[in-house]
Structures are given as C-alpha cells and as structure tokens.
Amino acid sequence: MTVSVSALSLKIVIRCKKFEASHAFYSTILGLDVVQEWSEDQGRGCVFGFGERESGGCIEIYEMTTRDKRYSPAFMQSFQNDKVDVQLGARSVDFWVEKLGGKWPFEGPETLPWGQRWIKLRDPDNLLIAIYEDLPKQ
C-alpha cells in the first residue's frame, strides 16, 4: 500500500525543561499561534501551528513530570549539540532581523552558497532554530 505524500503532516515535539520559557519563546518571540494547550498529572504542553492555517506543520512543547512513564532526566537538560535543528522558511529574513532585534539574540544574516539567507537563534533549551529565505535564482 502506498501513501500519498499529500496525506502526511509534520509535528515536531520538544520535551522542554521549562514550559513557561518555551511557551514565551514560541508564542511571543516567534509569534506562532497556539492550537491546543493542556495540563495533566503527566505534564503540560502546547501545540503551535505555523504556515497558512497550520498547513506548514506544528511544534509541540511538552514539559513532562515523573508521572509520565516515558520520563527521563535527560528531558530536563539543554541540547548539547546541533544533531537536530529546526529550520523555518520565511518570505523575508530582514523582517525577522527587525522583529528579533533587541528581543532575542541571533546570528546573521548570512548568505549561504546554495542560495539561501539565514539567521540562527536558540530556543530556551538551546535547540538551534534557523530562519531562512530562498534567494532568487541567478
């Protein structure tokens, strides 16, 4: 059985160490829309949508407690390397430079050899977030 690519969607789950800090970053700094929020004995979480009508996917943050059977103390530590990063496409990196200026530290913008401009920032768990725009082809 083959699955149509159009039937797929994407959600990234970040098991965060400080819910309030991560919530503020994704909602206030990045401006993502809250799609769903919950709090229960196992933890609390929030799903943020992005793209038109969340068609671009979702990012979920989840601060679990020891009552969640999947809990690991490692979830309370910051990312130690960039093995995984989140890359968000944008229409304008300059918009993000202006939006983030003085509100959140970032590197760039930098033009990369494959035809993109990027800025790089880190969420409260030290996860690398790259915001990029595709440059017009020469």
Phi and psi in radians as a Rosetta constraint file:
Dihedral C 1 N 2 CA 2 C 2 CIRCULARHARMONIC -1.732 0.35
Dihedral N 2 CA 2 C 2 N 3 CIRCULARHARMONIC 2.573 0.35
Dihedral C 2 N 3 CA 3 C 3 CIRCULARHARMONIC -1.889 0.35
Dihedral N 3 CA 3 C 3 N 4 CIRCULARHARMONIC 2.270 0.35
Dihedral C 3 N 4 CA 4 C 4 CIRCULARHARMONIC -1.152 0.35
Dihedral N 4 CA 4 C 4 N 5 CIRCULARHARMONIC 2.358 0.35
Dihedral C 4 N 5 CA 5 C 5 CIRCULARHARMONIC -1.048 0.35
Dihedral N 5 CA 5 C 5 N 6 CIRCULARHARMONIC -0.563 0.35
Dihedral C 5 N 6 CA 6 C 6 CIRCULARHARMONIC -1.171 0.35
Dihedral N 6 CA 6 C 6 N 7 CIRCULARHARMONIC -0.239 0.35
Dihedral C 6 N 7 CA 7 C 7 CIRCULARHARMONIC -1.509 0.35
Dihedral N 7 CA 7 C 7 N 8 CIRCULARHARMONIC -0.064 0.35
Dihedral C 7 N 8 CA 8 C 8 CIRCULARHARMONIC -1.592 0.35
Dihedral N 8 CA 8 C 8 N 9 CIRCULARHARMONIC 2.656 0.35
Dihedral C 8 N 9 CA 9 C 9 CIRCULARHARMONIC -2.430 0.35
Dihedral N 9 CA 9 C 9 N 10 CIRCULARHARMONIC 2.964 0.35
Dihedral C 9 N 10 CA 10 C 10 CIRCULARHARMONIC -2.259 0.35
Dihedral N 10 CA 10 C 10 N 11 CIRCULARHARMONIC 2.306 0.35
Dihedral C 10 N 11 CA 11 C 11 CIRCULARHARMONIC -2.354 0.35
Dihedral N 11 CA 11 C 11 N 12 CIRCULARHARMONIC 2.246 0.35
Dihedral C 11 N 12 CA 12 C 12 CIRCULARHARMONIC -1.778 0.35
Dihedral N 12 CA 12 C 12 N 13 CIRCULARHARMONIC 2.266 0.35
Dihedral C 12 N 13 CA 13 C 13 CIRCULARHARMONIC -1.901 0.35
Dihedral N 13 CA 13 C 13 N 14 CIRCULARHARMONIC 2.200 0.35
Dihedral C 13 N 14 CA 14 C 14 CIRCULARHARMONIC -2.002 0.35
Dihedral N 14 CA 14 C 14 N 15 CIRCULARHARMONIC 2.008 0.35
Dihedral C 14 N 15 CA 15 C 15 CIRCULARHARMONIC -1.451 0.35
Dihedral N 15 CA 15 C 15 N 16 CIRCULARHARMONIC 1.680 0.35
Dihedral C 15 N 16 CA 16 C 16 CIRCULARHARMONIC -1.507 0.35
Dihedral N 16 CA 16 C 16 N 17 CIRCULARHARMONIC 2.736 0.35
Dihedral C 16 N 17 CA 17 C 17 CIRCULARHARMONIC -1.594 0.35
Dihedral N 17 CA 17 C 17 N 18 CIRCULARHARMONIC -0.446 0.35
Dihedral C 17 N 18 CA 18 C 18 CIRCULARHARMONIC -2.354 0.35
Dihedral N 18 CA 18 C 18 N 19 CIRCULARHARMONIC 1.791 0.35
Dihedral C 18 N 19 CA 19 C 19 CIRCULARHARMONIC -0.989 0.35
Dihedral N 19 CA 19 C 19 N 20 CIRCULARHARMONIC -0.841 0.35
Dihedral C 19 N 20 CA 20 C 20 CIRCULARHARMONIC -1.053 0.35
Dihedral N 20 CA 20 C 20 N 21 CIRCULARHARMONIC -0.756 0.35
Dihedral C 20 N 21 CA 21 C 21 CIRCULARHARMONIC -1.132 0.35
Dihedral N 21 CA 21 C 21 N 22 CIRCULARHARMONIC -0.767 0.35
Dihedral C 21 N 22 CA 22 C 22 CIRCULARHARMONIC -1.175 0.35
Dihedral N 22 CA 22 C 22 N 23 CIRCULARHARMONIC -0.708 0.35
Dihedral C 22 N 23 CA 23 C 23 CIRCULARHARMONIC -1.052 0.35
Dihedral N 23 CA 23 C 23 N 24 CIRCULARHARMONIC -0.813 0.35
Dihedral C 23 N 24 CA 24 C 24 CIRCULARHARMONIC -1.080 0.35
Dihedral N 24 CA 24 C 24 N 25 CIRCULARHARMONIC -0.713 0.35
Dihedral C 24 N 25 CA 25 C 25 CIRCULARHARMONIC -1.077 0.35
Dihedral N 25 CA 25 C 25 N 26 CIRCULARHARMONIC -0.925 0.35
Dihedral C 25 N 26 CA 26 C 26 CIRCULARHARMONIC -1.286 0.35
Dihedral N 26 CA 26 C 26 N 27 CIRCULARHARMONIC -0.543 0.35
Dihedral C 26 N 27 CA 27 C 27 CIRCULARHARMONIC -1.547 0.35
Dihedral N 27 CA 27 C 27 N 28 CIRCULARHARMONIC -0.838 0.35
Dihedral C 27 N 28 CA 28 C 28 CIRCULARHARMONIC -1.507 0.35
Dihedral N 28 CA 28 C 28 N 29 CIRCULARHARMONIC -0.851 0.35
Dihedral C 28 N 29 CA 29 C 29 CIRCULARHARMONIC -1.281 0.35
Dihedral N 29 CA 29 C 29 N 30 CIRCULARHARMONIC -0.897 0.35
Dihedral C 29 N 30 CA 30 C 30 CIRCULARHARMONIC -1.492 0.35
Dihedral N 30 CA 30 C 30 N 31 CIRCULARHARMONIC -0.326 0.35
Dihedral C 30 N 31 CA 31 C 31 CIRCULARHARMONIC 1.287 0.35
Dihedral N 31 CA 31 C 31 N 32 CIRCULARHARMONIC 0.464 0.35
Dihedral C 31 N 32 CA 32 C 32 CIRCULARHARMONIC -1.339 0.35
Dihedral N 32 CA 32 C 32 N 33 CIRCULARHARMONIC 2.573 0.35
Dihedral C 32 N 33 CA 33 C 33 CIRCULARHARMONIC -1.427 0.35
Dihedral N 33 CA 33 C 33 N 34 CIRCULARHARMONIC 2.375 0.35
Dihedral C 33 N 34 CA 34 C 34 CIRCULARHARMONIC -1.330 0.35
Dihedral N 34 CA 34 C 34 N 35 CIRCULARHARMONIC 2.147 0.35
Dihedral C 34 N 35 CA 35 C 35 CIRCULARHARMONIC -1.711 0.35
Dihedral N 35 CA 35 C 35 N 36 CIRCULARHARMONIC -0.625 0.35
Dihedral C 35 N 36 CA 36 C 36 CIRCULARHARMONIC -2.758 0.35
Dihedral N 36 CA 36 C 36 N 37 CIRCULARHARMONIC 2.517 0.35
Dihedral C 36 N 37 CA 37 C 37 CIRCULARHARMONIC -2.411 0.35
Dihedral N 37 CA 37 C 37 N 38 CIRCULARHARMONIC 2.629 0.35
Dihedral C 37 N 38 CA 38 C 38 CIRCULARHARMONIC -2.723 0.35
Dihedral N 38 CA 38 C 38 N 39 CIRCULARHARMONIC 2.786 0.35
Dihedral C 38 N 39 CA 39 C 39 CIRCULARHARMONIC -2.524 0.35
Dihedral N 39 CA 39 C 39 N 40 CIRCULARHARMONIC 2.304 0.35
Dihedral C 39 N 40 CA 40 C 40 CIRCULARHARMONIC -2.636 0.35
Dihedral N 40 CA 40 C 40 N 41 CIRCULARHARMONIC 3.069 0.35
Dihedral C 40 N 41 CA 41 C 41 CIRCULARHARMONIC -1.004 0.35
Dihedral N 41 CA 41 C 41 N 42 CIRCULARHARMONIC -0.580 0.35
Dihedral C 41 N 42 CA 42 C 42 CIRCULARHARMONIC -1.357 0.35
Dihedral N 42 CA 42 C 42 N 43 CIRCULARHARMONIC -0.310 0.35
Dihedral C 42 N 43 CA 43 C 43 CIRCULARHARMONIC 2.684 0.35
Dihedral N 43 CA 43 C 43 N 44 CIRCULARHARMONIC -3.015 0.35
Dihedral C 43 N 44 CA 44 C 44 CIRCULARHARMONIC -2.354 0.35
Dihedral N 44 CA 44 C 44 N 45 CIRCULARHARMONIC 2.645 0.35
Dihedral C 44 N 45 CA 45 C 45 CIRCULARHARMONIC -2.684 0.35
Dihedral N 45 CA 45 C 45 N 46 CIRCULARHARMONIC 3.048 0.35
Dihedral C 45 N 46 CA 46 C 46 CIRCULARHARMONIC -2.710 0.35
Dihedral N 46 CA 46 C 46 N 47 CIRCULARHARMONIC 2.434 0.35
Dihedral C 46 N 47 CA 47 C 47 CIRCULARHARMONIC -1.930 0.35
Dihedral N 47 CA 47 C 47 N 48 CIRCULARHARMONIC 2.262 0.35
Dihedral C 47 N 48 CA 48 C 48 CIRCULARHARMONIC -1.939 0.35
Dihedral N 48 CA 48 C 48 N 49 CIRCULARHARMONIC 2.377 0.35
Dihedral C 48 N 49 CA 49 C 49 CIRCULARHARMONIC -1.813 0.35
Dihedral N 49 CA 49 C 49 N 50 CIRCULARHARMONIC 2.653 0.35
Dihedral C 49 N 50 CA 50 C 50 CIRCULARHARMONIC -2.516 0.35
Dihedral N 50 CA 50 C 50 N 51 CIRCULARHARMONIC 2.870 0.35
Dihedral C 50 N 51 CA 51 C 51 CIRCULARHARMONIC 1.496 0.35
Dihedral N 51 CA 51 C 51 N 52 CIRCULARHARMONIC 3.054 0.35
Dihedral C 51 N 52 CA 52 C 52 CIRCULARHARMONIC -1.194 0.35
Dihedral N 52 CA 52 C 52 N 53 CIRCULARHARMONIC 2.110 0.35
Dihedral C 52 N 53 CA 53 C 53 CIRCULARHARMONIC 0.889 0.35
Dihedral N 53 CA 53 C 53 N 54 CIRCULARHARMONIC 0.699 0.35
Dihedral C 53 N 54 CA 54 C 54 CIRCULARHARMONIC 1.057 0.35
Dihedral N 54 CA 54 C 54 N 55 CIRCULARHARMONIC 0.301 0.35
Dihedral C 54 N 55 CA 55 C 55 CIRCULARHARMONIC -1.205 0.35
Dihedral N 55 CA 55 C 55 N 56 CIRCULARHARMONIC -0.306 0.35
Dihedral C 55 N 56 CA 56 C 56 CIRCULARHARMONIC -1.373 0.35
Dihedral N 56 CA 56 C 56 N 57 CIRCULARHARMONIC -0.197 0.35
Dihedral C 56 N 57 CA 57 C 57 CIRCULARHARMONIC 2.122 0.35
Dihedral N 57 CA 57 C 57 N 58 CIRCULARHARMONIC -2.980 0.35
Dihedral C 57 N 58 CA 58 C 58 CIRCULARHARMONIC -2.426 0.35
Dihedral N 58 CA 58 C 58 N 59 CIRCULARHARMONIC 2.640 0.35
Dihedral C 58 N 59 CA 59 C 59 CIRCULARHARMONIC -2.094 0.35
Dihedral N 59 CA 59 C 59 N 60 CIRCULARHARMONIC 2.224 0.35
Dihedral C 59 N 60 CA 60 C 60 CIRCULARHARMONIC -1.934 0.35
Dihedral N 60 CA 60 C 60 N 61 CIRCULARHARMONIC 2.325 0.35
Dihedral C 60 N 61 CA 61 C 61 CIRCULARHARMONIC -1.880 0.35
Dihedral N 61 CA 61 C 61 N 62 CIRCULARHARMONIC 2.486 0.35
Dihedral C 61 N 62 CA 62 C 62 CIRCULARHARMONIC -2.543 0.35
Dihedral N 62 CA 62 C 62 N 63 CIRCULARHARMONIC 2.054 0.35
Dihedral C 62 N 63 CA 63 C 63 CIRCULARHARMONIC -1.780 0.35
Dihedral N 63 CA 63 C 63 N 64 CIRCULARHARMONIC 1.783 0.35
Dihedral C 63 N 64 CA 64 C 64 CIRCULARHARMONIC -1.545 0.35
Dihedral N 64 CA 64 C 64 N 65 CIRCULARHARMONIC 2.718 0.35
Dihedral C 64 N 65 CA 65 C 65 CIRCULARHARMONIC -1.804 0.35
Dihedral N 65 CA 65 C 65 N 66 CIRCULARHARMONIC 3.037 0.35
Dihedral C 65 N 66 CA 66 C 66 CIRCULARHARMONIC -1.166 0.35
Dihedral N 66 CA 66 C 66 N 67 CIRCULARHARMONIC -0.179 0.35
Dihedral C 66 N 67 CA 67 C 67 CIRCULARHARMONIC -1.345 0.35
Dihedral N 67 CA 67 C 67 N 68 CIRCULARHARMONIC -0.270 0.35
Dihedral C 67 N 68 CA 68 C 68 CIRCULARHARMONIC -1.399 0.35
Dihedral N 68 CA 68 C 68 N 69 CIRCULARHARMONIC 2.171 0.35
Dihedral C 68 N 69 CA 69 C 69 CIRCULARHARMONIC -1.106 0.35
Dihedral N 69 CA 69 C 69 N 70 CIRCULARHARMONIC -0.281 0.35
Dihedral C 69 N 70 CA 70 C 70 CIRCULARHARMONIC -1.572 0.35
Dihedral N 70 CA 70 C 70 N 71 CIRCULARHARMONIC -0.030 0.35
Dihedral C 70 N 71 CA 71 C 71 CIRCULARHARMONIC -0.960 0.35
Dihedral N 71 CA 71 C 71 N 72 CIRCULARHARMONIC 2.429 0.35
Dihedral C 71 N 72 CA 72 C 72 CIRCULARHARMONIC -2.431 0.35
Dihedral N 72 CA 72 C 72 N 73 CIRCULARHARMONIC 2.418 0.35
Dihedral C 72 N 73 CA 73 C 73 CIRCULARHARMONIC -0.986 0.35
Dihedral N 73 CA 73 C 73 N 74 CIRCULARHARMONIC -0.421 0.35
Dihedral C 73 N 74 CA 74 C 74 CIRCULARHARMONIC -1.079 0.35
Dihedral N 74 CA 74 C 74 N 75 CIRCULARHARMONIC -0.440 0.35
Dihedral C 74 N 75 CA 75 C 75 CIRCULARHARMONIC -1.189 0.35
Dihedral N 75 CA 75 C 75 N 76 CIRCULARHARMONIC -0.256 0.35
Dihedral C 75 N 76 CA 76 C 76 CIRCULARHARMONIC -1.672 0.35
Dihedral N 76 CA 76 C 76 N 77 CIRCULARHARMONIC 0.151 0.35
Dihedral C 76 N 77 CA 77 C 77 CIRCULARHARMONIC -1.907 0.35
Dihedral N 77 CA 77 C 77 N 78 CIRCULARHARMONIC 2.710 0.35
Dihedral C 77 N 78 CA 78 C 78 CIRCULARHARMONIC -1.265 0.35
Dihedral N 78 CA 78 C 78 N 79 CIRCULARHARMONIC 2.769 0.35
Dihedral C 78 N 79 CA 79 C 79 CIRCULARHARMONIC -1.087 0.35
Dihedral N 79 CA 79 C 79 N 80 CIRCULARHARMONIC 2.362 0.35
Dihedral C 79 N 80 CA 80 C 80 CIRCULARHARMONIC -1.706 0.35
Dihedral N 80 CA 80 C 80 N 81 CIRCULARHARMONIC -0.245 0.35
Dihedral C 80 N 81 CA 81 C 81 CIRCULARHARMONIC -2.671 0.35
Dihedral N 81 CA 81 C 81 N 82 CIRCULARHARMONIC -3.115 0.35
Dihedral C 81 N 82 CA 82 C 82 CIRCULARHARMONIC -1.857 0.35
Dihedral N 82 CA 82 C 82 N 83 CIRCULARHARMONIC 0.592 0.35
Dihedral C 82 N 83 CA 83 C 83 CIRCULARHARMONIC -1.023 0.35
Dihedral N 83 CA 83 C 83 N 84 CIRCULARHARMONIC -0.601 0.35
Dihedral C 83 N 84 CA 84 C 84 CIRCULARHARMONIC -2.155 0.35
Dihedral N 84 CA 84 C 84 N 85 CIRCULARHARMONIC 2.400 0.35
Dihedral C 84 N 85 CA 85 C 85 CIRCULARHARMONIC -2.462 0.35
Dihedral N 85 CA 85 C 85 N 86 CIRCULARHARMONIC 2.884 0.35
Dihedral C 85 N 86 CA 86 C 86 CIRCULARHARMONIC -1.947 0.35
Dihedral N 86 CA 86 C 86 N 87 CIRCULARHARMONIC 2.235 0.35
Dihedral C 86 N 87 CA 87 C 87 CIRCULARHARMONIC -2.043 0.35
Dihedral N 87 CA 87 C 87 N 88 CIRCULARHARMONIC 2.143 0.35
Dihedral C 87 N 88 CA 88 C 88 CIRCULARHARMONIC -1.979 0.35
Dihedral N 88 CA 88 C 88 N 89 CIRCULARHARMONIC 2.103 0.35
Dihedral C 88 N 89 CA 89 C 89 CIRCULARHARMONIC -1.350 0.35
Dihedral N 89 CA 89 C 89 N 90 CIRCULARHARMONIC 2.462 0.35
Dihedral C 89 N 90 CA 90 C 90 CIRCULARHARMONIC -2.369 0.35
Dihedral N 90 CA 90 C 90 N 91 CIRCULARHARMONIC 2.804 0.35
Dihedral C 90 N 91 CA 91 C 91 CIRCULARHARMONIC -1.308 0.35
Dihedral N 91 CA 91 C 91 N 92 CIRCULARHARMONIC -0.552 0.35
Dihedral C 91 N 92 CA 92 C 92 CIRCULARHARMONIC -2.570 0.35
Dihedral N 92 CA 92 C 92 N 93 CIRCULARHARMONIC 2.063 0.35
Dihedral C 92 N 93 CA 93 C 93 CIRCULARHARMONIC -1.200 0.35
Dihedral N 93 CA 93 C 93 N 94 CIRCULARHARMONIC -0.598 0.35
Dihedral C 93 N 94 CA 94 C 94 CIRCULARHARMONIC -1.046 0.35
Dihedral N 94 CA 94 C 94 N 95 CIRCULARHARMONIC -0.633 0.35
Dihedral C 94 N 95 CA 95 C 95 CIRCULARHARMONIC -1.004 0.35
Dihedral N 95 CA 95 C 95 N 96 CIRCULARHARMONIC -0.796 0.35
Dihedral C 95 N 96 CA 96 C 96 CIRCULARHARMONIC -1.222 0.35
Dihedral N 96 CA 96 C 96 N 97 CIRCULARHARMONIC -0.613 0.35
Dihedral C 96 N 97 CA 97 C 97 CIRCULARHARMONIC -1.039 0.35
Dihedral N 97 CA 97 C 97 N 98 CIRCULARHARMONIC -0.785 0.35
Dihedral C 97 N 98 CA 98 C 98 CIRCULARHARMONIC -1.196 0.35
Dihedral N 98 CA 98 C 98 N 99 CIRCULARHARMONIC -0.749 0.35
Dihedral C 98 N 99 CA 99 C 99 CIRCULARHARMONIC -1.098 0.35
Dihedral N 99 CA 99 C 99 N 100 CIRCULARHARMONIC -0.727 0.35
Dihedral C 99 N 100 CA 100 C 100 CIRCULARHARMONIC -1.486 0.35
Dihedral N 100 CA 100 C 100 N 101 CIRCULARHARMONIC -0.352 0.35
Dihedral C 100 N 101 CA 101 C 101 CIRCULARHARMONIC -0.885 0.35
Dihedral N 101 CA 101 C 101 N 102 CIRCULARHARMONIC 2.074 0.35
Dihedral C 101 N 102 CA 102 C 102 CIRCULARHARMONIC 1.376 0.35
Dihedral N 102 CA 102 C 102 N 103 CIRCULARHARMONIC -0.124 0.35
Dihedral C 102 N 103 CA 103 C 103 CIRCULARHARMONIC -1.835 0.35
Dihedral N 103 CA 103 C 103 N 104 CIRCULARHARMONIC -0.546 0.35
Dihedral C 103 N 104 CA 104 C 104 CIRCULARHARMONIC -2.714 0.35
Dihedral N 104 CA 104 C 104 N 105 CIRCULARHARMONIC 2.342 0.35
Dihedral C 104 N 105 CA 105 C 105 CIRCULARHARMONIC -1.208 0.35
Dihedral N 105 CA 105 C 105 N 106 CIRCULARHARMONIC 2.494 0.35
Dihedral C 105 N 106 CA 106 C 106 CIRCULARHARMONIC -2.656 0.35
Dihedral N 106 CA 106 C 106 N 107 CIRCULARHARMONIC 2.870 0.35
Dihedral C 106 N 107 CA 107 C 107 CIRCULARHARMONIC -1.927 0.35
Dihedral N 107 CA 107 C 107 N 108 CIRCULARHARMONIC 2.534 0.35
Dihedral C 107 N 108 CA 108 C 108 CIRCULARHARMONIC 1.889 0.35
Dihedral N 108 CA 108 C 108 N 109 CIRCULARHARMONIC -2.947 0.35
Dihedral C 108 N 109 CA 109 C 109 CIRCULARHARMONIC -1.358 0.35
Dihedral N 109 CA 109 C 109 N 110 CIRCULARHARMONIC 2.722 0.35
Dihedral C 109 N 110 CA 110 C 110 CIRCULARHARMONIC -2.339 0.35
Dihedral N 110 CA 110 C 110 N 111 CIRCULARHARMONIC 2.363 0.35
Dihedral C 110 N 111 CA 111 C 111 CIRCULARHARMONIC -1.611 0.35
Dihedral N 111 CA 111 C 111 N 112 CIRCULARHARMONIC 2.218 0.35
Dihedral C 111 N 112 CA 112 C 112 CIRCULARHARMONIC -1.772 0.35
Dihedral N 112 CA 112 C 112 N 113 CIRCULARHARMONIC 2.681 0.35
Dihedral C 112 N 113 CA 113 C 113 CIRCULARHARMONIC -1.067 0.35
Dihedral N 113 CA 113 C 113 N 114 CIRCULARHARMONIC -0.380 0.35
Dihedral C 113 N 114 CA 114 C 114 CIRCULARHARMONIC -1.597 0.35
Dihedral N 114 CA 114 C 114 N 115 CIRCULARHARMONIC 0.241 0.35
Dihedral C 114 N 115 CA 115 C 115 CIRCULARHARMONIC 1.589 0.35
Dihedral N 115 CA 115 C 115 N 116 CIRCULARHARMONIC 0.605 0.35
Dihedral C 115 N 116 CA 116 C 116 CIRCULARHARMONIC -2.328 0.35
Dihedral N 116 CA 116 C 116 N 117 CIRCULARHARMONIC 2.679 0.35
Dihedral C 116 N 117 CA 117 C 117 CIRCULARHARMONIC -1.932 0.35
Dihedral N 117 CA 117 C 117 N 118 CIRCULARHARMONIC 2.392 0.35
Dihedral C 117 N 118 CA 118 C 118 CIRCULARHARMONIC -2.274 0.35
Dihedral N 118 CA 118 C 118 N 119 CIRCULARHARMONIC 2.643 0.35
Dihedral C 118 N 119 CA 119 C 119 CIRCULARHARMONIC -2.174 0.35
Dihedral N 119 CA 119 C 119 N 120 CIRCULARHARMONIC 2.674 0.35
Dihedral C 119 N 120 CA 120 C 120 CIRCULARHARMONIC -2.229 0.35
Dihedral N 120 CA 120 C 120 N 121 CIRCULARHARMONIC 2.369 0.35
Dihedral C 120 N 121 CA 121 C 121 CIRCULARHARMONIC -2.466 0.35
Dihedral N 121 CA 121 C 121 N 122 CIRCULARHARMONIC 3.058 0.35
Dihedral C 121 N 122 CA 122 C 122 CIRCULARHARMONIC -2.226 0.35
Dihedral N 122 CA 122 C 122 N 123 CIRCULARHARMONIC 2.414 0.35
Dihedral C 122 N 123 CA 123 C 123 CIRCULARHARMONIC -1.377 0.35
Dihedral N 123 CA 123 C 123 N 124 CIRCULARHARMONIC 3.081 0.35
Dihedral C 123 N 124 CA 124 C 124 CIRCULARHARMONIC -1.056 0.35
Dihedral N 124 CA 124 C 124 N 125 CIRCULARHARMONIC -0.319 0.35
Dihedral C 124 N 125 CA 125 C 125 CIRCULARHARMONIC -1.680 0.35
Dihedral N 125 CA 125 C 125 N 126 CIRCULARHARMONIC 0.201 0.35
Dihedral C 125 N 126 CA 126 C 126 CIRCULARHARMONIC 1.263 0.35
Dihedral N 126 CA 126 C 126 N 127 CIRCULARHARMONIC 0.306 0.35
Dihedral C 126 N 127 CA 127 C 127 CIRCULARHARMONIC -1.286 0.35
Dihedral N 127 CA 127 C 127 N 128 CIRCULARHARMONIC 2.276 0.35
Dihedral C 127 N 128 CA 128 C 128 CIRCULARHARMONIC -1.253 0.35
Dihedral N 128 CA 128 C 128 N 129 CIRCULARHARMONIC 2.198 0.35
Dihedral C 128 N 129 CA 129 C 129 CIRCULARHARMONIC -2.034 0.35
Dihedral N 129 CA 129 C 129 N 130 CIRCULARHARMONIC 2.114 0.35
Dihedral C 129 N 130 CA 130 C 130 CIRCULARHARMONIC -1.915 0.35
Dihedral N 130 CA 130 C 130 N 131 CIRCULARHARMONIC 2.236 0.35
Dihedral C 130 N 131 CA 131 C 131 CIRCULARHARMONIC -1.918 0.35
Dihedral N 131 CA 131 C 131 N 132 CIRCULARHARMONIC 2.204 0.35
Dihedral C 131 N 132 CA 132 C 132 CIRCULARHARMONIC -2.356 0.35
Dihedral N 132 CA 132 C 132 N 133 CIRCULARHARMONIC 2.786 0.35
Dihedral C 132 N 133 CA 133 C 133 CIRCULARHARMONIC -2.259 0.35
Dihedral N 133 CA 133 C 133 N 134 CIRCULARHARMONIC 2.511 0.35
Dihedral C 133 N 134 CA 134 C 134 CIRCULARHARMONIC -1.429 0.35
Dihedral N 134 CA 134 C 134 N 135 CIRCULARHARMONIC 2.285 0.35
Dihedral C 134 N 135 CA 135 C 135 CIRCULARHARMONIC -1.496 0.35
Dihedral N 135 CA 135 C 135 N 136 CIRCULARHARMONIC 2.674 0.35
Dihedral C 135 N 136 CA 136 C 136 CIRCULARHARMONIC -1.031 0.35
Dihedral N 136 CA 136 C 136 N 137 CIRCULARHARMONIC 2.456 0.35
Dihedral C 136 N 137 CA 137 C 137 CIRCULARHARMONIC -1.243 0.35
Dihedral N 137 CA 137 C 137 N 138 CIRCULARHARMONIC 2.413 0.35
